């Protein structure tokens, strides 16, 4: 387990072993999630929504559907 200390300004340093394991670099963004039991989950933000652009390319005419079909509470 790695450990860091918060300074008087609320800053901490991510330990070198953690930076290496997560392939972090200067300017890396970390997402913090506080779990109901008080544990914290920290994940590096490695993807941007722009990274998914064009992922579902195809023939748009084949992708047509009625938006009412997406309603899970519709009457069948």
Secondary structure by P-SEA (a helix, b strand, c coil): cbbbbbcccccccccaaaaaaaccccbbbbbbbbccccbbbbbbcccccccccccccccccccccccccccccccc
